[in-house]
Amino acid sequence: QVQLVESGGGLVQAGGSLRLSCAASGRTFSSWAMGWFRQAPGKEREFVATIRWNTGSTYYANSVKGRFVISRDNAKDTVYLQMNSLKPEDTAVYYCAVARNPITSTLRLVHKYDYWGQGTQVTVSS
């Protein structure tokens, strides 16, 4: 079993920055991918970014490309999401997730992730 704990959410003005962290514990695998998804009220959960644990390859949603950066610390089993130039439309609950057997073509799909954190609220005021 894998446990994921997110932190770093909060309230920020438009144009500001936040960094989210997600620490994994329990059984971990070097071959997995760790990603971030978000869900705004009344909307479906959507892909934000993900990183392959062994290669460090990263993938982003078009809506955040150039503003968000995903990174990892293998020694700490932690993934980060640096969010810059935040916009009100980035407001959502952000979830960390793990895909045990990631395939590039499906890395953006919610149902391909096996473990989820509890979520952390990010609110961007205009």
MIBA-823738 format. One record per residue: residue in one letter; y, z, x of N, C-alpha, C in turn; residue number from 1. Coordinates in steps of 0.05 Angstrom, whole numbers, plus 5000, padded with zeros to 4 digits. Layout:
! residues N
atom type = A; n.c2 = Y; n.c3 = Z; n.c1 = X; ca.c2 = Y; ca.c3 = Z; ca.c1 = X; c.c2 = Y; c.c3 = Z; c.c1 = X; seq = NUM $
...
END
This chain:
! residues 126
atom type = Q; n.c2 = 4976; n.c3 = 5000; n.c1 = 5017; ca.c2 = 5000; ca.c3 = 5000; ca.c1 = 5000; c.c2 = 5025; c.c3 = 5000; c.c1 = 5018; seq = 1 $
atom type = V; n.c2 = 5046; n.c3 = 4988; n.c1 = 5007; ca.c2 = 5071; ca.c3 = 4986; ca.c1 = 5021; c.c2 = 5093; c.c3 = 4999; c.c1 = 5004; seq = 2 $
atom type = Q; n.c2 = 5110; n.c3 = 5015; n.c1 = 5016; ca.c2 = 5133; ca.c3 = 5026; ca.c1 = 5002; c.c2 = 5158; c.c3 = 5015; c.c1 = 5015; seq = 3 $
atom type = L; n.c2 = 5177; n.c3 = 5008; n.c1 = 4998; ca.c2 = 5202; ca.c3 = 4996; ca.c1 = 5006; c.c2 = 5225; c.c3 = 5013; c.c1 = 4995; seq = 4 $
atom type = V; n.c2 = 5244; n.c3 = 5021; n.c1 = 5012; ca.c2 = 5266; ca.c3 = 5037; ca.c1 = 5004; c.c2 = 5292; c.c3 = 5023; c.c1 = 5013; seq = 5 $
atom type = E; n.c2 = 5308; n.c3 = 5015; n.c1 = 4993; ca.c2 = 5334; ca.c3 = 5002; ca.c1 = 4999; c.c2 = 5356; c.c3 = 5023; c.c1 = 5001; seq = 6 $
atom type = S; n.c2 = 5377; n.c3 = 5016; n.c1 = 5015; ca.c2 = 5401; ca.c3 = 5032; ca.c1 = 5017; c.c2 = 5424; c.c3 = 5014; c.c1 = 5024; seq = 7 $
atom type = G; n.c2 = 5449; n.c3 = 5024; n.c1 = 5020; ca.c2 = 5472; ca.c3 = 5010; ca.c1 = 5029; c.c2 = 5489; c.c3 = 4997; c.c1 = 5007; seq = 8 $
atom type = G; n.c2 = 5480; n.c3 = 4999; n.c1 = 4982; ca.c2 = 5496; ca.c3 = 4987; ca.c1 = 4961; c.c2 = 5521; c.c3 = 5003; c.c1 = 4956; seq = 9 $
atom type = G; n.c2 = 5538; n.c3 = 4993; n.c1 = 4939; ca.c2 = 5562; ca.c3 = 5007; ca.c1 = 4932; c.c2 = 5583; c.c3 = 4989; c.c1 = 4919; seq = 10 $
atom type = L; n.c2 = 5607; n.c3 = 4999; n.c1 = 4918; ca.c2 = 5630; ca.c3 = 4984; ca.c1 = 4906; c.c2 = 5648; c.c3 = 4974; c.c1 = 4928; seq = 11 $
atom type = V; n.c2 = 5655; n.c3 = 4948; n.c1 = 4926; ca.c2 = 5672; ca.c3 = 4936; ca.c1 = 4946; c.c2 = 5690; c.c3 = 4916; c.c1 = 4933; seq = 12 $
atom type = Q; n.c2 = 5714; n.c3 = 4912; n.c1 = 4944; ca.c2 = 5732; ca.c3 = 4892; ca.c1 = 4934; c.c2 = 5724; c.c3 = 4864; c.c1 = 4942; seq = 13 $
atom type = A; n.c2 = 5732; n.c3 = 4845; n.c1 = 4927; ca.c2 = 5726; ca.c3 = 4817; ca.c1 = 4934; c.c2 = 5737; c.c3 = 4811; c.c1 = 4962; seq = 14 $
atom type = G; n.c2 = 5721; n.c3 = 4796; n.c1 = 4977; ca.c2 = 5728; ca.c3 = 4790; ca.c1 = 5005; c.c2 = 5717; c.c3 = 4811; c.c1 = 5025; seq = 15 $
atom type = G; n.c2 = 5707; n.c3 = 4833; n.c1 = 5015; ca.c2 = 5697; ca.c3 = 4854; ca.c1 = 5032; c.c2 = 5668; c.c3 = 4849; c.c1 = 5041; seq = 16 $
atom type = S; n.c2 = 5657; n.c3 = 4869; n.c1 = 5055; ca.c2 = 5630; ca.c3 = 4866; ca.c1 = 5066; c.c2 = 5614; c.c3 = 4891; c.c1 = 5059; seq = 17 $
atom type = L; n.c2 = 5588; n.c3 = 4888; n.c1 = 5058; ca.c2 = 5569; ca.c3 = 4909; ca.c1 = 5056; c.c2 = 5544; c.c3 = 4902; c.c1 = 5071; seq = 18 $
atom type = R; n.c2 = 5529; n.c3 = 4922; n.c1 = 5081; ca.c2 = 5504; ca.c3 = 4917; ca.c1 = 5094; c.c2 = 5482; c.c3 = 4933; c.c1 = 5079; seq = 19 $
atom type = L; n.c2 = 5462; n.c3 = 4919; n.c1 = 5070; ca.c2 = 5439; ca.c3 = 4931; ca.c1 = 5057; c.c2 = 5417; c.c3 = 4934; c.c1 = 5077; seq = 20 $
atom type = S; n.c2 = 5402; n.c3 = 4956; n.c1 = 5074; ca.c2 = 5378; ca.c3 = 4961; ca.c1 = 5091; c.c2 = 5354; c.c3 = 4965; c.c1 = 5073; seq = 21 $
atom type = C; n.c2 = 5331; n.c3 = 4957; n.c1 = 5083; ca.c2 = 5306; ca.c3 = 4961; ca.c1 = 5069; c.c2 = 5285; c.c3 = 4970; c.c1 = 5090; seq = 22 $
atom type = A; n.c2 = 5275; n.c3 = 4994; n.c1 = 5087; ca.c2 = 5255; ca.c3 = 5005; ca.c1 = 5105; c.c2 = 5228; c.c3 = 5004; c.c1 = 5092; seq = 23 $
atom type = A; n.c2 = 5209; n.c3 = 4993; n.c1 = 5107; ca.c2 = 5181; ca.c3 = 4991; ca.c1 = 5097; c.c2 = 5164; c.c3 = 5013; c.c1 = 5110; seq = 24 $
atom type = S; n.c2 = 5146; n.c3 = 5024; n.c1 = 5094; ca.c2 = 5127; ca.c3 = 5043; ca.c1 = 5104; c.c2 = 5100; c.c3 = 5039; c.c1 = 5092; seq = 25 $
atom type = G; n.c2 = 5080; n.c3 = 5052; n.c1 = 5103; ca.c2 = 5053; ca.c3 = 5047; ca.c1 = 5094; c.c2 = 5040; c.c3 = 5025; c.c1 = 5111; seq = 26 $
atom type = R; n.c2 = 5024; n.c3 = 5009; n.c1 = 5099; ca.c2 = 5011; ca.c3 = 4988; ca.c1 = 5114; c.c2 = 5030; c.c3 = 4964; c.c1 = 5117; seq = 27 $
atom type = T; n.c2 = 5033; n.c3 = 4955; n.c1 = 5142; ca.c2 = 5051; ca.c3 = 4933; ca.c1 = 5147; c.c2 = 5036; c.c3 = 4911; c.c1 = 5162; seq = 28 $
atom type = F; n.c2 = 5047; n.c3 = 4886; n.c1 = 5160; ca.c2 = 5033; ca.c3 = 4863; ca.c1 = 5171; c.c2 = 5053; c.c3 = 4845; c.c1 = 5185; seq = 29 $
atom type = S; n.c2 = 5047; n.c3 = 4836; n.c1 = 5209; ca.c2 = 5065; ca.c3 = 4820; ca.c1 = 5224; c.c2 = 5068; c.c3 = 4792; c.c1 = 5211; seq = 30 $
atom type = S; n.c2 = 5050; n.c3 = 4784; n.c1 = 5195; ca.c2 = 5050; ca.c3 = 4757; ca.c1 = 5184; c.c2 = 5066; c.c3 = 4755; c.c1 = 5158; seq = 31 $
atom type = W; n.c2 = 5077; n.c3 = 4777; n.c1 = 5148; ca.c2 = 5090; ca.c3 = 4776; ca.c1 = 5121; c.c2 = 5118; c.c3 = 4766; c.c1 = 5123; seq = 32 $
atom type = A; n.c2 = 5131; n.c3 = 4763; n.c1 = 5100; ca.c2 = 5159; ca.c3 = 4757; ca.c1 = 5098; c.c2 = 5172; c.c3 = 4779; c.c1 = 5081; seq = 33 $
atom type = M; n.c2 = 5196; n.c3 = 4786; n.c1 = 5089; ca.c2 = 5212; ca.c3 = 4806; ca.c1 = 5074; c.c2 = 5237; c.c3 = 4793; c.c1 = 5064; seq = 34 $
atom type = G; n.c2 = 5243; n.c3 = 4797; n.c1 = 5039; ca.c2 = 5265; ca.c3 = 4783; ca.c1 = 5028; c.c2 = 5282; c.c3 = 4800; c.c1 = 5010; seq = 35 $
atom type = W; n.c2 = 5304; n.c3 = 4789; n.c1 = 5001; ca.c2 = 5323; ca.c3 = 4801; ca.c1 = 4983; c.c2 = 5326; c.c3 = 4784; c.c1 = 4958; seq = 36 $
atom type = F; n.c2 = 5325; n.c3 = 4797; n.c1 = 4936; ca.c2 = 5330; ca.c3 = 4784; ca.c1 = 4910; c.c2 = 5352; c.c3 = 4800; c.c1 = 4896; seq = 37 $
atom type = R; n.c2 = 5364; n.c3 = 4788; n.c1 = 4875; ca.c2 = 5384; ca.c3 = 4803; ca.c1 = 4860; c.c2 = 5381; c.c3 = 4796; c.c1 = 4831; seq = 38 $
atom type = Q; n.c2 = 5390; n.c3 = 4815; n.c1 = 4814; ca.c2 = 5390; ca.c3 = 4811; ca.c1 = 4785; c.c2 = 5415; c.c3 = 4822; c.c1 = 4773; seq = 39 $
atom type = A; n.c2 = 5430; n.c3 = 4804; n.c1 = 4761; ca.c2 = 5454; ca.c3 = 4812; ca.c1 = 4747; c.c2 = 5447; c.c3 = 4817; c.c1 = 4718; seq = 40 $
atom type = P; n.c2 = 5464; n.c3 = 4833; n.c1 = 4704; ca.c2 = 5458; ca.c3 = 4839; ca.c1 = 4676; c.c2 = 5455; c.c3 = 4814; c.c1 = 4659; seq = 41 $
atom type = G; n.c2 = 5433; n.c3 = 4813; n.c1 = 4644; ca.c2 = 5429; ca.c3 = 4790; ca.c1 = 4626; c.c2 = 5419; c.c3 = 4765; c.c1 = 4640; seq = 42 $
atom type = K; n.c2 = 5413; n.c3 = 4767; n.c1 = 4666; ca.c2 = 5404; ca.c3 = 4744; ca.c1 = 4681; c.c2 = 5377; c.c3 = 4749; c.c1 = 4693; seq = 43 $
atom type = E; n.c2 = 5363; n.c3 = 4728; n.c1 = 4701; ca.c2 = 5338; ca.c3 = 4730; ca.c1 = 4714; c.c2 = 5341; c.c3 = 4738; c.c1 = 4743; seq = 44 $
atom type = R; n.c2 = 5321; n.c3 = 4751; n.c1 = 4754; ca.c2 = 5321; ca.c3 = 4757; ca.c1 = 4782; c.c2 = 5321; c.c3 = 4732; c.c1 = 4799; seq = 45 $
atom type = E; n.c2 = 5338; n.c3 = 4731; n.c1 = 4819; ca.c2 = 5340; ca.c3 = 4706; ca.c1 = 4835; c.c2 = 5338; c.c3 = 4712; c.c1 = 4865; seq = 46 $
atom type = F; n.c2 = 5329; n.c3 = 4692; n.c1 = 4879; ca.c2 = 5325; ca.c3 = 4693; ca.c1 = 4908; c.c2 = 5352; c.c3 = 4694; c.c1 = 4922; seq = 47 $
atom type = V; n.c2 = 5354; n.c3 = 4711; n.c1 = 4943; ca.c2 = 5378; ca.c3 = 4712; ca.c1 = 4959; c.c2 = 5373; c.c3 = 4702; c.c1 = 4987; seq = 48 $
atom type = A; n.c2 = 5354; n.c3 = 4715; n.c1 = 5001; ca.c2 = 5347; ca.c3 = 4708; ca.c1 = 5028; c.c2 = 5320; c.c3 = 4721; c.c1 = 5035; seq = 49 $
atom type = T; n.c2 = 5307; n.c3 = 4709; n.c1 = 5055; ca.c2 = 5282; ca.c3 = 4720; ca.c1 = 5065; c.c2 = 5279; c.c3 = 4714; c.c1 = 5094; seq = 50 $
atom type = I; n.c2 = 5262; n.c3 = 4730; n.c1 = 5108; ca.c2 = 5257; ca.c3 = 4726; ca.c1 = 5136; c.c2 = 5227; c.c3 = 4730; c.c1 = 5142; seq = 51 $
atom type = R; n.c2 = 5217; n.c3 = 4712; n.c1 = 5158; ca.c2 = 5189; ca.c3 = 4715; ca.c1 = 5167; c.c2 = 5188; c.c3 = 4736; c.c1 = 5189; seq = 52 $
atom type = W; n.c2 = 5170; n.c3 = 4755; n.c1 = 5186; ca.c2 = 5169; ca.c3 = 4777; ca.c1 = 5204; c.c2 = 5162; c.c3 = 4769; c.c1 = 5233; seq = 53 $
atom type = N; n.c2 = 5143; n.c3 = 4751; n.c1 = 5236; ca.c2 = 5133; ca.c3 = 4744; ca.c1 = 5263; c.c2 = 5151; c.c3 = 4724; c.c1 = 5277; seq = 54 $
atom type = T; n.c2 = 5162; n.c3 = 4705; n.c1 = 5263; ca.c2 = 5178; ca.c3 = 4684; ca.c1 = 5276; c.c2 = 5208; c.c3 = 4689; c.c1 = 5274; seq = 55 $
atom type = G; n.c2 = 5216; n.c3 = 4705; n.c1 = 5255; ca.c2 = 5245; ca.c3 = 4709; ca.c1 = 5251; c.c2 = 5259; c.c3 = 4686; c.c1 = 5236; seq = 56 $
atom type = S; n.c2 = 5243; n.c3 = 4667; n.c1 = 5226; ca.c2 = 5255; ca.c3 = 4645; ca.c1 = 5211; c.c2 = 5268; c.c3 = 4656; c.c1 = 5186; seq = 57 $
atom type = T; n.c2 = 5291; n.c3 = 4645; n.c1 = 5179; ca.c2 = 5306; ca.c3 = 4655; ca.c1 = 5156; c.c2 = 5311; c.c3 = 4632; c.c1 = 5136; seq = 58 $
atom type = Y; n.c2 = 5314; n.c3 = 4641; n.c1 = 5111; ca.c2 = 5318; ca.c3 = 4622; ca.c1 = 5089; c.c2 = 5338; c.c3 = 4635; c.c1 = 5070; seq = 59 $
atom type = Y; n.c2 = 5357; n.c3 = 4619; n.c1 = 5060; ca.c2 = 5378; ca.c3 = 4629; ca.c1 = 5043; c.c2 = 5381; c.c3 = 4613; c.c1 = 5017; seq = 60 $
atom type = A; n.c2 = 5390; n.c3 = 4626; n.c1 = 4997; ca.c2 = 5399; ca.c3 = 4612; ca.c1 = 4973; c.c2 = 5426; c.c3 = 4598; c.c1 = 4979; seq = 61 $
atom type = N; n.c2 = 5430; n.c3 = 4575; n.c1 = 4967; ca.c2 = 5455; ca.c3 = 4560; ca.c1 = 4973; c.c2 = 5480; c.c3 = 4576; c.c1 = 4966; seq = 62 $
atom type = S; n.c2 = 5477; n.c3 = 4594; n.c1 = 4946; ca.c2 = 5501; ca.c3 = 4609; ca.c1 = 4937; c.c2 = 5510; c.c3 = 4630; c.c1 = 4958; seq = 63 $
atom type = V; n.c2 = 5493; n.c3 = 4637; n.c1 = 4977; ca.c2 = 5501; ca.c3 = 4657; ca.c1 = 4997; c.c2 = 5501; c.c3 = 4646; c.c1 = 5025; seq = 64 $
atom type = K; n.c2 = 5492; n.c3 = 4622; n.c1 = 5029; ca.c2 = 5491; ca.c3 = 4610; ca.c1 = 5056; c.c2 = 5519; c.c3 = 4610; c.c1 = 5068; seq = 65 $
atom type = G; n.c2 = 5520; n.c3 = 4619; n.c1 = 5093; ca.c2 = 5546; ca.c3 = 4620; ca.c1 = 5107; c.c2 = 5561; c.c3 = 4646; c.c1 = 5102; seq = 66 $
atom type = R; n.c2 = 5552; n.c3 = 4662; n.c1 = 5083; ca.c2 = 5566; ca.c3 = 4688; ca.c1 = 5078; c.c2 = 5547; c.c3 = 4712; c.c1 = 5083; seq = 67 $
atom type = F; n.c2 = 5522; n.c3 = 4709; n.c1 = 5078; ca.c2 = 5502; ca.c3 = 4730; ca.c1 = 5082; c.c2 = 5484; c.c3 = 4724; c.c1 = 5106; seq = 68 $
atom type = V; n.c2 = 5476; n.c3 = 4745; n.c1 = 5119; ca.c2 = 5458; ca.c3 = 4742; ca.c1 = 5142; c.c2 = 5435; c.c3 = 4762; c.c1 = 5139; seq = 69 $
atom type = I; n.c2 = 5410; n.c3 = 4753; n.c1 = 5140; ca.c2 = 5387; ca.c3 = 4770; ca.c1 = 5139; c.c2 = 5376; c.c3 = 4773; c.c1 = 5167; seq = 70 $
atom type = S; n.c2 = 5368; n.c3 = 4797; n.c1 = 5174; ca.c2 = 5357; ca.c3 = 4803; ca.c1 = 5200; c.c2 = 5336; c.c3 = 4825; c.c1 = 5198; seq = 71 $
atom type = R; n.c2 = 5322; n.c3 = 4829; n.c1 = 5220; ca.c2 = 5301; ca.c3 = 4849; ca.c1 = 5219; c.c2 = 5300; c.c3 = 4865; c.c1 = 5245; seq = 72 $
atom type = D; n.c2 = 5289; n.c3 = 4889; n.c1 = 5243; ca.c2 = 5284; ca.c3 = 4906; ca.c1 = 5266; c.c2 = 5254; c.c3 = 4912; c.c1 = 5265; seq = 73 $
atom type = N; n.c2 = 5239; n.c3 = 4898; n.c1 = 5281; ca.c2 = 5210; ca.c3 = 4901; ca.c1 = 5280; c.c2 = 5201; c.c3 = 4930; c.c1 = 5286; seq = 74 $
atom type = A; n.c2 = 5214; n.c3 = 4942; n.c1 = 5305; ca.c2 = 5206; ca.c3 = 4969; ca.c1 = 5314; c.c2 = 5210; c.c3 = 4989; c.c1 = 5291; seq = 75 $
atom type = K; n.c2 = 5229; n.c3 = 4984; n.c1 = 5274; ca.c2 = 5235; ca.c3 = 5003; ca.c1 = 5252; c.c2 = 5223; c.c3 = 4994; c.c1 = 5225; seq = 76 $
atom type = D; n.c2 = 5210; n.c3 = 4970; n.c1 = 5225; ca.c2 = 5200; ca.c3 = 4959; ca.c1 = 5200; c.c2 = 5223; c.c3 = 4958; c.c1 = 5179; seq = 77 $
atom type = T; n.c2 = 5245; n.c3 = 4948; n.c1 = 5188; ca.c2 = 5269; ca.c3 = 4948; ca.c1 = 5170; c.c2 = 5281; c.c3 = 4921; c.c1 = 5170; seq = 78 $
atom type = V; n.c2 = 5290; n.c3 = 4912; n.c1 = 5146; ca.c2 = 5304; ca.c3 = 4887; ca.c1 = 5143; c.c2 = 5332; c.c3 = 4893; c.c1 = 5133; seq = 79 $
atom type = Y; n.c2 = 5351; n.c3 = 4877; n.c1 = 5142; ca.c2 = 5379; ca.c3 = 4882; ca.c1 = 5135; c.c2 = 5390; c.c3 = 4857; c.c1 = 5121; seq = 80 $
atom type = L; n.c2 = 5410; n.c3 = 4861; n.c1 = 5104; ca.c2 = 5425; ca.c3 = 4839; ca.c1 = 5092; c.c2 = 5455; c.c3 = 4845; c.c1 = 5096; seq = 81 $
atom type = Q; n.c2 = 5467; n.c3 = 4831; n.c1 = 5114; ca.c2 = 5496; ca.c3 = 4833; ca.c1 = 5119; c.c2 = 5509; c.c3 = 4814; c.c1 = 5100; seq = 82 $
atom type = M; n.c2 = 5526; n.c3 = 4825; n.c1 = 5082; ca.c2 = 5539; ca.c3 = 4809; ca.c1 = 5062; c.c2 = 5569; c.c3 = 4809; c.c1 = 5067; seq = 83 $
atom type = N; n.c2 = 5580; n.c3 = 4785; n.c1 = 5073; ca.c2 = 5608; ca.c3 = 4782; ca.c1 = 5079; c.c2 = 5621; c.c3 = 4764; c.c1 = 5058; seq = 84 $
atom type = S; n.c2 = 5648; n.c3 = 4765; n.c1 = 5057; ca.c2 = 5663; ca.c3 = 4749; ca.c1 = 5038; c.c2 = 5652; c.c3 = 4752; c.c1 = 5010; seq = 85 $
atom type = L; n.c2 = 5648; n.c3 = 4776; n.c1 = 5002; ca.c2 = 5635; ca.c3 = 4781; ca.c1 = 4976; c.c2 = 5653; c.c3 = 4772; c.c1 = 4953; seq = 86 $
atom type = K; n.c2 = 5639; n.c3 = 4763; n.c1 = 4932; ca.c2 = 5653; ca.c3 = 4753; ca.c1 = 4908; c.c2 = 5644; c.c3 = 4769; c.c1 = 4884; seq = 87 $
atom type = P; n.c2 = 5660; n.c3 = 4770; n.c1 = 4863; ca.c2 = 5651; ca.c3 = 4784; ca.c1 = 4839; c.c2 = 5624; c.c3 = 4775; c.c1 = 4828; seq = 88 $
atom type = E; n.c2 = 5618; n.c3 = 4749; n.c1 = 4832; ca.c2 = 5593; ca.c3 = 4739; ca.c1 = 4822; c.c2 = 5569; c.c3 = 4748; c.c1 = 4839; seq = 89 $
atom type = D; n.c2 = 5574; n.c3 = 4762; n.c1 = 4861; ca.c2 = 5552; ca.c3 = 4774; ca.c1 = 4876; c.c2 = 5543; c.c3 = 4801; c.c1 = 4865; seq = 90 $
atom type = T; n.c2 = 5558; n.c3 = 4810; n.c1 = 4845; ca.c2 = 5551; ca.c3 = 4836; ca.c1 = 4832; c.c2 = 5524; c.c3 = 4834; c.c1 = 4819; seq = 91 $
atom type = A; n.c2 = 5506; n.c3 = 4853; n.c1 = 4827; ca.c2 = 5479; ca.c3 = 4854; ca.c1 = 4817; c.c2 = 5464; c.c3 = 4878; c.c1 = 4829; seq = 92 $
atom type = V; n.c2 = 5440; n.c3 = 4882; n.c1 = 4819; ca.c2 = 5422; ca.c3 = 4901; ca.c1 = 4832; c.c2 = 5406; c.c3 = 4884; c.c1 = 4852; seq = 93 $
atom type = Y; n.c2 = 5406; n.c3 = 4893; n.c1 = 4877; ca.c2 = 5393; ca.c3 = 4879; ca.c1 = 4898; c.c2 = 5366; c.c3 = 4892; c.c1 = 4904; seq = 94 $
atom type = Y; n.c2 = 5345; n.c3 = 4876; n.c1 = 4905; ca.c2 = 5318; ca.c3 = 4886; ca.c1 = 4910; c.c2 = 5307; c.c3 = 4875; c.c1 = 4936; seq = 95 $
atom type = C; n.c2 = 5294; n.c3 = 4892; n.c1 = 4951; ca.c2 = 5279; ca.c3 = 4884; ca.c1 = 4974; c.c2 = 5250; c.c3 = 4878; c.c1 = 4965; seq = 96 $
atom type = A; n.c2 = 5237; n.c3 = 4858; n.c1 = 4978; ca.c2 = 5210; ca.c3 = 4852; ca.c1 = 4970; c.c2 = 5194; c.c3 = 4841; c.c1 = 4994; seq = 97 $
atom type = V; n.c2 = 5168; n.c3 = 4844; n.c1 = 4992; ca.c2 = 5150; ca.c3 = 4834; ca.c1 = 5013; c.c2 = 5130; c.c3 = 4815; c.c1 = 5002; seq = 98 $
atom type = A; n.c2 = 5127; n.c3 = 4793; n.c1 = 5016; ca.c2 = 5106; ca.c3 = 4773; ca.c1 = 5010; c.c2 = 5085; c.c3 = 4776; c.c1 = 5032; seq = 99 $
atom type = R; n.c2 = 5060; n.c3 = 4782; n.c1 = 5025; ca.c2 = 5040; ca.c3 = 4787; ca.c1 = 5045; c.c2 = 5030; c.c3 = 4761; c.c1 = 5058; seq = 100 $
atom type = N; n.c2 = 5029; n.c3 = 4740; n.c1 = 5043; ca.c2 = 5019; ca.c3 = 4714; ca.c1 = 5053; c.c2 = 5040; c.c3 = 4692; c.c1 = 5046; seq = 101 $
atom type = P; n.c2 = 5062; n.c3 = 4693; n.c1 = 5061; ca.c2 = 5083; ca.c3 = 4674; ca.c1 = 5054; c.c2 = 5077; c.c3 = 4645; c.c1 = 5061; seq = 102 $
atom type = I; n.c2 = 5084; n.c3 = 4628; n.c1 = 5042; ca.c2 = 5083; ca.c3 = 4599; ca.c1 = 5046; c.c2 = 5111; c.c3 = 4588; c.c1 = 5043; seq = 103 $
atom type = T; n.c2 = 5119; n.c3 = 4572; n.c1 = 5062; ca.c2 = 5147; ca.c3 = 4563; ca.c1 = 5062; c.c2 = 5156; c.c3 = 4552; c.c1 = 5036; seq = 104 $
atom type = S; n.c2 = 5140; n.c3 = 4536; n.c1 = 5023; ca.c2 = 5148; ca.c3 = 4523; ca.c1 = 4998; c.c2 = 5152; c.c3 = 4542; c.c1 = 4975; seq = 105 $
atom type = T; n.c2 = 5142; n.c3 = 4566; n.c1 = 4978; ca.c2 = 5143; ca.c3 = 4585; ca.c1 = 4955; c.c2 = 5159; c.c3 = 4611; c.c1 = 4962; seq = 106 $
atom type = L; n.c2 = 5173; n.c3 = 4611; n.c1 = 4985; ca.c2 = 5187; ca.c3 = 4635; ca.c1 = 4993; c.c2 = 5209; c.c3 = 4643; c.c1 = 4975; seq = 107 $
atom type = R; n.c2 = 5219; n.c3 = 4624; n.c1 = 4959; ca.c2 = 5241; ca.c3 = 4631; ca.c1 = 4941; c.c2 = 5232; c.c3 = 4640; c.c1 = 4913; seq = 108 $
atom type = L; n.c2 = 5207; n.c3 = 4642; n.c1 = 4909; ca.c2 = 5196; ca.c3 = 4648; ca.c1 = 4882; c.c2 = 5190; c.c3 = 4678; c.c1 = 4879; seq = 109 $
atom type = V; n.c2 = 5201; n.c3 = 4689; n.c1 = 4858; ca.c2 = 5198; ca.c3 = 4718; ca.c1 = 4853; c.c2 = 5169; c.c3 = 4727; c.c1 = 4852; seq = 110 $
atom type = H; n.c2 = 5153; n.c3 = 4711; n.c1 = 4838; ca.c2 = 5125; ca.c3 = 4720; ca.c1 = 4833; c.c2 = 5107; c.c3 = 4718; c.c1 = 4858; seq = 111 $
atom type = K; n.c2 = 5118; n.c3 = 4707; n.c1 = 4879; ca.c2 = 5102; ca.c3 = 4705; ca.c1 = 4904; c.c2 = 5105; c.c3 = 4730; c.c1 = 4922; seq = 112 $
atom type = Y; n.c2 = 5121; n.c3 = 4749; n.c1 = 4913; ca.c2 = 5125; ca.c3 = 4773; ca.c1 = 4928; c.c2 = 5108; c.c3 = 4796; c.c1 = 4916; seq = 113 $
atom type = D; n.c2 = 5096; n.c3 = 4811; n.c1 = 4933; ca.c2 = 5075; ca.c3 = 4830; ca.c1 = 4925; c.c2 = 5086; c.c3 = 4859; c.c1 = 4922; seq = 114 $
atom type = Y; n.c2 = 5106; n.c3 = 4866; n.c1 = 4937; ca.c2 = 5116; ca.c3 = 4893; ca.c1 = 4936; c.c2 = 5146; c.c3 = 4892; c.c1 = 4932; seq = 115 $
atom type = W; n.c2 = 5156; n.c3 = 4912; n.c1 = 4917; ca.c2 = 5185; ca.c3 = 4913; ca.c1 = 4911; c.c2 = 5196; c.c3 = 4941; c.c1 = 4915; seq = 116 $
atom type = G; n.c2 = 5221; n.c3 = 4941; n.c1 = 4923; ca.c2 = 5236; ca.c3 = 4966; ca.c1 = 4924; c.c2 = 5248; c.c3 = 4973; c.c1 = 4897; seq = 117 $
atom type = Q; n.c2 = 5262; n.c3 = 4995; n.c1 = 4896; ca.c2 = 5273; ca.c3 = 5005; ca.c1 = 4870; c.c2 = 5299; c.c3 = 4992; c.c1 = 4864; seq = 118 $
atom type = G; n.c2 = 5312; n.c3 = 4979; n.c1 = 4883; ca.c2 = 5337; ca.c3 = 4965; ca.c1 = 4878; c.c2 = 5361; c.c3 = 4983; c.c1 = 4886; seq = 119 $
atom type = T; n.c2 = 5382; n.c3 = 4969; n.c1 = 4893; ca.c2 = 5408; ca.c3 = 4983; ca.c1 = 4899; c.c2 = 5430; c.c3 = 4967; c.c1 = 4887; seq = 120 $
atom type = Q; n.c2 = 5449; n.c3 = 4981; n.c1 = 4875; ca.c2 = 5471; ca.c3 = 4967; ca.c1 = 4860; c.c2 = 5493; c.c3 = 4958; c.c1 = 4880; seq = 121 $
atom type = V; n.c2 = 5501; n.c3 = 4933; n.c1 = 4876; ca.c2 = 5524; ca.c3 = 4923; ca.c1 = 4891; c.c2 = 5544; c.c3 = 4913; c.c1 = 4870; seq = 122 $
atom type = T; n.c2 = 5568; n.c3 = 4924; n.c1 = 4871; ca.c2 = 5589; ca.c3 = 4917; ca.c1 = 4852; c.c2 = 5613; c.c3 = 4907; c.c1 = 4868; seq = 123 $
atom type = V; n.c2 = 5622; n.c3 = 4883; n.c1 = 4862; ca.c2 = 5645; ca.c3 = 4871; ca.c1 = 4875; c.c2 = 5668; c.c3 = 4868; c.c1 = 4855; seq = 124 $
atom type = S; n.c2 = 5690; n.c3 = 4882; n.c1 = 4860; ca.c2 = 5712; ca.c3 = 4881; ca.c1 = 4841; c.c2 = 5732; c.c3 = 4859; c.c1 = 4849; seq = 125 $
atom type = S; n.c2 = 5745; n.c3 = 4848; n.c1 = 4829; ca.c2 = 5763; ca.c3 = 4826; ca.c1 = 4834; c.c2 = 5791; c.c3 = 4836; c.c1 = 4839; seq = 126 $
END
